[in-house]
Structure formats: structure tokens, C-alpha cells
Amino acid sequence: MIEDKNPQRTSIENLGEFGLIDYITQDVELSQQSTSKGIGDDAAVIDHTTSTVITTDMLVEGIHFDLSYVPLKHLGYKAVMVNLSDVYAMNAVPTQITVSIAMSNRFPVEAVEELYNGIKLACKIYNVDLIGGDTTASQSGLIISITAIGEQKAEDIVYRSGAADNDLLVVSGDLGAAYLGLQILEREKAVYKANPNNQPDVEAYSYLLERQLKPEARKDIPKLLQELEVKPTSMIDLSDGLSSEVIHLCKNSNIGMKLYEEKLPLDPTVIAACEEFNLDSTTIALSGGEDYELLFTVKQEDFPKIKANPSLSIIGHAVPKNEGIHLITRSGEQIPIKAMGWNSFQE
């Protein structure tokens, strides 16, 4: 579906592993004071004066992405976002990443360069240093593993385990758009397979596609909360779907939760696409993954500080564990929430 804009093909064998590493890292610049040594030695050296936060995510071709409609530059950018989102969910600031990739011989040097262009762009925009990684061969397509490193004062790190009874449940942004973007891409792929001459017209879905192909980690939310003088009692990022993440928070904090259907933030394009696909928008908001918004709890006393903020929606409140985890529908019915989000081990 996506045309090859760079038809030149240079075999990776021509450069070799070390030549490839030199080629793709030749213009890497460092901006973090805590980076003592970046690429070029046996290991990088980081000098954090506060607590260090570390997270790793792996993306596998055919499981997490489809290169028939995902441009490599977008994929590189998104792979970084997936990791930075986890750092922000700890209320920390990302400072460095390492990138390891495995690829089959169908990928030329130019393809690797495009992938790294997306990675480098993400590093530049989010002020993160690329300090190392690895490259190797693969017999099963493309695999990307990124480790993100961040820092924060120990007392300011937020875990999943701090929520208490009566805390308010808050989410940033809106829900479900990334999942619908994926549905549109899959639909257009099927149309293209049936008729390769058919050019997709997806302009009306630009917001949904952007949320799927080029998500942005919410670096603005921890900063906003600091300005509002609000420290979350617990926090998690929305990668696997709202229902799954609510359950994670409740399990770790040993609480129950009431989530209100009428409070779920939905973009108008999400509502329109749900009607077009004959999907229930509440189900999509609960189960659709890859929104990379931040879901967190705050104390009731912080309600006045956040109630009118356009970036935040209060969608529920914590209850004692024995009351369970429920969605309160618009009609007032209580429905138990089950984890229906993304699971890479499902068929």
C-alpha cells in the first residue's frame, strides 16, 4: 500500500555489522548532562544524581506492526514513544535510550536508515540521547527492542500501587482513536489486495491514523500536574486498553473502581468511525489499545485543581476492593470490567 520512496537498495552485507552501526549513528548528538559516554565504547556511562527509571519494550513484525502500511520512519518514532510513555507513567523524565534491531536480509541499508530517522527524530523532539544498542540478523523479519532510561527524585516517582479508597480516576486526552486507526489501515489493506489500482482515500481519518502510526508520549502531563501542584497517588500508561490498565491499577493498589461510561473522553472522529464500522464506542474506549495516554489517581482534595483542565477527564473513583471493578452505564447499570485489551499471546 505504501510506495517505496527510496528505491535505492544497498545490501547490509556491503557494510557489515560494524559499518552499518557507524553509518546509522554517524550524526547522533548528545544533549543530556547525565550522559557521560554514549555510542563508541563497550558500554555507555550515565551519571544520574537521582533515582534511575528503566523500561524495555520489544516490537515484532507480524505481531506488533505490519510493514505493508506502516512506514519505517513512523515505526522508529513509535517504537521510541512506546518506551518514553512508560517513563512518563512513573512521573519521571526520560534521558537516554538504547536501540537493538534484528532484521532479515530483505532490508537494505536505506530501510534501516529510514527506521533510524524516525528514532532520531523522536530523540530530538523529546530531548533524549541515543547511547547504544545492537544490530543482528533475523530469519523472521524485523524486531526492534528499545530500552528507555529516565530519572526522578525518589520521593516523586509514582507507582501503580499508591491509590486509595475515594481517589479520583483521571485520564489524559481521548480514547479509542489508535484502535480505530488500525481498523482503517486493515480495511484499506484488504481493499488494496482485492484491487491494487485502488488508491485509498483516508483524509477523513487523518486524526485516527496519526494516533495509530505516530502516537505522542504525554510528556506534557507530568509537567502540567507539577504546575497544578498535584501528585498522582498511582499512575499507568494506556498501552493495552483502558479496561486492562484499570485492572492493573486496582490489583496493585488493592482497591476496586467505579468507572462512568458518560465520562469517557471520545473525539468526535472516534464516534463517527464507530458508527461507520458499526462498533460500540464505549467498548472501543475500554478495549482499544495503543492510546499512550496517562491514567492516574489523585486525592479528592485535588479535584478543584484539575476539574476544568481540558487535557484531563475525571472518569471514575476508587472504592473498597470488595466492591469490585465496575462500569456504570448511562442508564445506571453496573457491569463488571474485564481485561479485554491487547494480548500478544492470543491467537
C-alpha positions in Angstrom: 0.0 0.0 0.0 2.8 2.4 0.9 5.0 3.3 -2.0 8.8 2.9 -1.7 10.0 6.5 -1.9 13.6 5.4 -1.8 14.1 2.7 -4.4 17.9 2.6 -4.0 19.0 -0.7 -2.3 22.3 -1.2 -0.7 22.9 -4.6 0.8 23.7 -4.6 4.5 26.4 -7.2 3.7 28.3 -4.5 1.8 28.8 -2.5 5.0 28.9 -5.4 7.6 27.6 -5.0 11.1 30.1 -2.5 12.3 30.0 -0.5 9.1 26.2 -0.4 9.5 26.4 0.8 13.1 28.9 3.5 12.1 26.6 4.6 9.2 23.4 4.9 11.2 25.0 6.6 14.2 27.3 9.0 12.5 25.2 12.0 13.2 24.0 11.1 16.7 24.3 14.1 19.0 24.1 14.1 22.8 22.2 16.7 24.8 21.8 15.2 28.3 24.2 16.3 31.0 23.8 12.9 32.6 25.3 11.1 29.5 29.0 10.7 30.3 29.7 8.3 27.4 27.4 7.4 24.5 28.0 5.3 21.5 31.5 4.1 20.7 32.7 2.0 23.7 31.8 -1.4 25.2 29.1 0.3 27.3 27.5 3.7 27.8 28.1 5.6 31.0 25.3 7.6 32.7 25.7 9.8 35.7 22.2 10.3 37.3 22.3 12.2 40.6 18.7 11.0 41.3 16.8 7.7 41.1 17.1 5.9 37.7 14.0 4.5 35.9 14.4 1.8 33.3 11.9 0.2 30.9 12.1 -2.0 27.8 9.6 -2.8 25.1 10.0 -5.1 22.0 8.1 -4.7 18.8 8.0 -7.8 16.4 7.0 -7.7 12.8 3.7 -9.6 12.2 2.7 -9.3 15.9 3.0 -5.5 16.7 3.2 -4.0 13.2 2.6 -4.6 9.5 5.1 -3.1 7.1 2.6 -3.1 4.3 1.1 0.0 5.7 3.5 1.2 8.4 6.3 3.5 7.1 9.6 2.6 8.6 10.2 6.2 9.8 6.9 6.2 11.6 7.7 2.8 13.1 11.1 4.0 14.5 9.3 7.1 16.0 6.6 5.0 17.6 9.0 2.4 19.0 10.6 5.2 21.0 7.2 6.6 22.1 6.1 3.2 23.5 9.1 3.3 25.9 9.0 7.0 26.8 5.3 6.7 27.7 6.3 4.1 30.4 8.9 6.5 31.8 6.3 9.4 32.0 3.9 6.9 33.7 6.4 6.7 36.5 6.3 10.5 36.8 9.9 10.5 35.6 11.9 12.3 32.8 13.4 10.2 30.1 17.0 10.9 29.4 18.5 8.1 27.3 17.6 5.2 25.1 19.3 2.1 23.6 18.1 0.5 20.4 18.6 -3.1 19.3 17.3 -4.3 16.0 17.3 -7.7 14.3 16.4 -7.8 10.6 16.3 -10.2 7.7 18.4 -9.7 4.5 15.3 -8.3 2.7 16.0 -5.0 4.4 18.6 -2.8 2.6 20.7 -0.2 4.3 18.3 2.5 3.1 15.4 0.8 5.1 17.5 0.8 8.3 18.3 4.4 7.7 14.6 5.3 7.4 13.9 3.4 10.7 16.7 5.3 12.5 15.5 8.6 11.0 12.3 8.1 13.0 14.2 7.1 16.1 16.5 10.1 15.9 13.5 12.5 15.3 11.8 11.2 18.5 15.1 11.6 20.4 15.4 15.2 19.2 11.8 16.2 19.9 11.8 14.6 23.4 15.4 15.6 24.3 16.6 12.0 24.7 20.1 10.7 24.0 20.6 7.6 21.8 23.5 6.0 23.7 23.9 2.5 22.3 22.3 -0.8 21.3 22.9 -3.7 18.9 22.2 -5.0 15.4 21.9 -8.6 14.3 20.4 -10.8 11.6 17.0 -12.3 11.8 15.2 -15.1 10.0 11.8 -13.8 10.9 11.6 -10.2 9.6 12.2 -7.1 11.7 12.4 -7.0 15.5 13.0 -3.7 17.5 13.9 -3.7 21.2 14.3 -0.3 22.9 15.3 0.4 26.5 14.5 3.8 27.9 16.2 5.3 30.9 14.9 8.2 32.9 15.4 9.9 36.2 13.4 11.4 39.1 13.7 12.2 42.8 12.9 9.0 44.7 10.1 10.8 46.5 8.5 12.0 43.3 8.3 8.6 41.5 4.7 7.4 41.1 3.9 3.7 41.1 0.8 1.7 40.3 0.4 0.8 44.0 -0.5 4.1 45.7 -4.2 4.6 45.1 -6.6 4.6 48.0 -10.4 4.4 48.5 -12.2 7.5 47.2 -9.3 8.6 45.0 -10.4 10.1 41.7 -9.5 8.2 38.4 -8.3 10.6 35.8 -7.2 10.1 32.1 -5.4 12.4 29.7 -6.5 13.1 26.2 -9.1 10.9 24.5 -9.6 7.1 24.0 -10.1 4.6 21.2 -8.6 6.6 18.2 -5.5 4.4 17.8 -7.5 1.2 17.6 -9.9 2.7 15.0 -6.8 3.9 13.0 -5.6 0.3 12.9 -9.1 -0.9 11.7 -9.0 1.6 8.9 -5.5 0.6 7.8 -6.5 -3.1 7.9 -9.6 -2.3 5.8 -7.6 -0.4 3.2 -5.1 -3.2 3.1 -7.9 -5.7 2.2 -9.2 -3.3 -0.4 -5.7 -2.9 -1.9 -5.2 -6.7 -2.1 -8.5 -7.0 -4.0 -7.7 -4.2 -6.3 -4.1 -2.8 -6.3 -5.1 0.0 -8.6 -7.5 1.4 -6.0 -6.0 4.4 -4.3 -7.1 4.7 -0.7 -8.9 8.0 0.4 -8.2 8.3 4.1 -8.1 12.1 4.5 -11.2 12.0 6.7 -9.5 9.7 9.1 -6.2 11.6 9.5 -6.6 12.0 13.3 -7.2 8.3 13.8 -4.4 7.3 11.5 -2.0 9.7 13.2 -2.9 8.2 16.6 -2.0 4.8 15.3 1.0 5.5 13.2 2.6 8.4 15.0 1.5 8.5 18.7 3.0 11.0 21.1 4.0 10.2 24.6 2.4 12.6 27.1 5.4 14.4 28.3 3.2 17.4 29.0 1.1 15.7 31.7 3.7 15.2 34.4 4.8 18.8 33.8 1.1 20.0 34.0 0.5 18.2 37.2 3.6 19.7 38.8 2.4 23.2 37.8 -1.1 22.4 39.3 0.7 21.1 42.5 -1.0 17.7 42.1 1.0 14.5 42.7 -0.9 11.4 41.5 -1.3 8.6 44.0 -0.9 6.0 41.3 -0.3 6.1 37.5 0.0 3.8 34.4 0.1 4.4 30.7 -2.6 3.2 28.3 -0.9 0.8 26.0 -3.1 -2.3 26.3 -6.5 -0.7 26.7 -8.4 1.2 29.4 -10.1 -1.9 31.0 -6.8 -3.8 31.3 -4.9 -0.8 32.8 -7.7 0.0 35.3 -7.5 -3.7 36.5 -3.7 -3.4 36.8 -4.0 -0.2 38.9 -6.7 -1.8 41.1 -4.7 -5.0 41.6 -1.5 -3.2 42.5 -3.3 -0.7 44.8 -5.6 -3.3 46.3 -8.8 -1.3 45.6 -11.9 -1.5 43.5 -13.1 1.1 41.0 -16.3 2.6 39.6 -15.8 3.9 36.0 -18.6 6.0 34.4 -19.5 5.5 30.8 -20.7 9.1 30.3 -17.3 10.4 31.5 -15.2 8.6 28.9 -13.5 11.1 26.6 -14.2 10.4 22.9 -13.1 12.5 20.0 -15.9 13.2 17.5 -14.0 11.3 14.8 -14.0 8.3 17.0 -17.7 8.4 17.5 -18.2 8.9 13.7 -15.9 6.0 12.9 -17.6 3.7 15.4 -20.9 4.4 13.7 -19.4 3.7 10.3 -17.9 0.4 11.4 -21.0 -0.5 13.5 -18.9 -0.6 16.7 -19.9 0.4 20.2 -17.8 3.5 21.2 -17.7 2.5 24.9 -16.3 -0.9 24.0 -13.7 0.7 21.8 -12.8 3.2 24.6 -12.4 0.3 27.1 -10.7 -2.3 24.9 -8.8 -0.4 22.2 -5.1 -0.3 22.9 -2.1 2.0 21.9 -3.6 5.3 23.0 -0.5 6.0 25.1 -2.4 8.4 27.3 -1.7 8.5 31.1 -4.2 7.0 33.5 -3.8 8.1 37.2 -5.5 8.6 40.5 -5.5 11.7 42.7 -6.8 12.5 46.1 -10.3 14.0 46.4 -8.9 17.3 47.7 -7.2 17.8 44.3 -10.5 17.9 42.5 -10.7 21.8 42.3 -7.2 21.9 40.7 -8.0 19.6 37.8 -11.7 19.8 37.3 -11.7 22.3 34.5 -8.5 21.3 32.7 -9.1 20.5 29.0 -6.3 17.9 29.0 -7.8 15.8 31.8 -11.0 13.9 32.3 -12.2 12.5 35.6 -13.7 9.2 34.7 -14.3 7.4 38.0 -13.3 6.9 41.6 -11.8 4.2 43.8 -13.9 2.1 46.1 -13.0 -0.7 48.6 -11.7 -3.8 46.9 -14.7 -6.0 47.9 -16.9 -3.7 45.8 -15.1 -4.9 42.7 -14.4 -3.1 39.4 -17.4 -1.9 37.5 -18.5 0.3 34.6 -21.6 2.4 35.5 -23.6 2.7 32.3 -25.5 5.8 31.2 -28.7 4.0 32.5 -27.1 3.4 35.9 -26.4 -0.3 35.4 -23.3 -1.8 37.0 -21.2 -4.0 34.6 -18.1 -5.8 35.9 -15.0 -4.7 33.9 -12.9 -7.5 32.4 -9.5 -7.2 30.8 -10.4 -7.1 27.1 -7.4 -5.1 25.8 -4.4 -6.2 23.7 -2.7 -9.5 24.5 0.1 -10.5 22.1 -0.1 -14.2 23.2 -3.7 -14.5 22.0 -4.4 -16.1 18.6 
